[in-house]
Amino acid sequence: MENAQDKLKLKFGLVGKDISYSFSRGYFKTKFETENSQNTYVNFDLQSIDELLVIIKNTSNLKGLNVTIPYKEQVIPLLDKLDKKAEEIGAVNTIRFAKNNQLIGYNTDFYGFKNSIQPHLKSHHKKALILGTGGASKAIAYALKNLEIQYDFVSRSQKKNVTYLYSDLTNAIISDYTIIINCTPIGTYPNIDQCPDIPYDAISESHILYDLIYNPDQTKFLKQGYQNGATTINGLEMLRLQAEKSWEIWNKS
């Protein structure tokens, strides 16, 4: 039986698959310790998104969740309502537990990406290539549209909204798109010797290479861009910004 003190402790967590590396858990653990808060943040490592509703039912004092790969799109049918931006993006990475236990989905990836890349943008950054087509890439596309930057998707296979296959990419195409964003898991620890298959020779000091990966902090993708003089950005600042935005959402009255 819970005592009065336990009832004051709120739980937050991350929903994903194979997420022992999680940035979010470490970030919020430090945040709660710094603020002398009794709140806790745990990982919910699911083999299937179908497990989520059982976890919610059996976890007392659950106040909010983050959602990561591969469930940002799969989680949507389990929610009662979507924030307008999340609905437009078509992906959710933050869930708020509202009154009457309503589950409301939000997207803070958009916010984190937009505010982390914006200080690096110059007048010639007019076109972007988005590598990958998963839930994160949808938020990136939404942010680029908001920033009035033209974008095209690159994928390994032909899909709706995909402009280029990796095999289509030439030096001329890479030269034309001065922002390249890796939204794939290629290059994540421990596979640090891997990188997206693009013509790196065409990368120049005019380019921004942005990798959503933050472990390692300099992926092979970013290293190859740096060697050619490009501005390189990893996903850490985006994660910090989106985590703080999630906290703001969870604490709405």
Long-range contacts (C-beta under 8 A, 24 or more apart in sequence): 2-60, 5-38, 6-61, 7-61, 8-38, 9-38, 9-39, 9-40, 9-61, 10-38, 10-39, 10-40, 10-61, 10-62, 10-63, 11-39, 11-40, 11-41, 11-42, 11-59, 11-60, 11-61, 11-62, 11-63, 12-39, 12-40, 12-41, 12-42, 12-62, 12-63, 12-64, 12-65, 12-66, 12-250, 13-41, 13-42, 13-43, 13-44, 13-59, 13-62, 13-65, 13-66, 14-41, 14-42, 14-43, 14-44, 14-65, 14-66, 14-67, 14-68, 15-44, 15-46, 15-49, 15-52, 15-65, 15-66, 15-67, 15-68, 15-71, 15-75, 15-95, 16-43, 16-44, 16-45, 16-46, 16-67, 16-68, 16-69, 16-70, 16-71, 17-45, 17-46, 17-47, 17-69, 17-70, 17-71, 18-45, 19-43, 19-45, 19-68, 20-45, 21-189, 21-215, 22-68, 23-214, 23-215, 23-236, 23-239, 23-243, 24-66, 24-68, 24-239, 24-243, 27-239, 27-240, 27-243, 28-243, 28-247, 31-247, 46-71, 49-74, 49-75, 49-78, 52-78, 53-78, 56-103, 62-97, 63-97, 63-250, 64-94, 64-95, 64-96, 64-97, 64-246, 64-249, 64-250, 65-94, 65-95, 66-93, 66-94, 66-95, 66-243, 66-246, 67-92, 67-93, 67-94, 67-95, 68-93, 69-134, 69-135, 69-136, 69-185, 70-134, 70-135, 71-135, 72-109, 72-134, 72-135, 72-136, 73-134, 73-135, 73-138, 75-105, 76-105, 78-103, 79-103, 79-104, 79-105, 80-104, 81-105, 82-106, 83-107, 85-110, 85-142, 88-142, 89-138, 89-139, 89-142, 90-135, 90-138, 91-135, 91-136, 91-138, 91-139, 92-135, 93-135, 93-139, 93-242, 93-246, 94-242, 94-245, 94-246, 94-249, 94-250, 96-249, 96-250, 96-252, 106-246, 106-249, 107-139, 107-142, 108-241, 108-242, 108-243, 108-245, 108-246, 108-249, 109-136, 109-139, 109-140, 109-238, 109-242, 110-139, 110-140, 110-142, 110-143, 110-146, 111-241, 111-242, 111-245, 112-237, 112-238, 112-239, 112-240, 112-241, 112-242, 112-243, 112-245, 113-139, 113-140, 113-143, 113-210, 113-238, 114-143, 114-146, 114-147, 115-241, 116-233, 116-237, 116-238, 116-241, 117-143, 117-147, 117-179, 117-208, 117-210, 117-233, 118-147, 120-208, 120-231, 120-233, 121-147, 121-149, 121-208, 124-178, 124-206, 125-149, 125-178, 125-179, 125-208, 126-150, 126-178, 127-151, 127-152, 127-176, 127-177, 127-178, 127-179, 128-152, 128-177, 128-178, 128-179, 128-180, 128-181, 129-153, 129-154, 129-164, 129-173, 129-174, 129-177, 129-179, 129-180, 129-181, 130-154, 130-181, 130-183, 131-180, 131-181, 131-182, 131-183, 131-184, 131-196, 131-198, 132-182, 132-183, 132-184, 133-159, 133-161, 133-162, 133-183, 134-183, 134-184, 136-183, 136-212, 137-181, 137-183, 140-181, 140-183, 140-212, 144-179, 149-179, 152-177, 154-196, 154-198, 166-196, 166-197, 166-198, 169-198, 169-199, 170-199, 170-202, 171-199, 171-201, 171-202, 172-202, 173-202, 174-198, 174-199, 174-202, 174-203, 175-202, 175-204, 178-206, 178-207, 178-208, 179-207, 179-208, 179-210, 180-207, 180-208, 180-209, 180-210, 180-225, 181-210, 181-211, 181-212, 182-209, 182-210, 182-211, 182-212, 182-213, 182-219, 182-221, 183-212, 185-213, 186-221, 187-211, 187-213, 187-216, 187-219, 187-220, 187-221, 188-213, 188-215, 188-219, 189-215, 189-216, 192-216, 192-219, 192-220, 193-220, 194-220, 195-219, 195-220, 195-221, 195-224, 196-221, 200-224, 200-225, 200-228, 201-228, 203-228, 203-229, 203-230, 204-228, 204-229, 204-230, 205-229, 205-230, 206-230, 207-231, 208-232, 208-233, 209-233, 210-234, 211-235, 212-238, 214-239
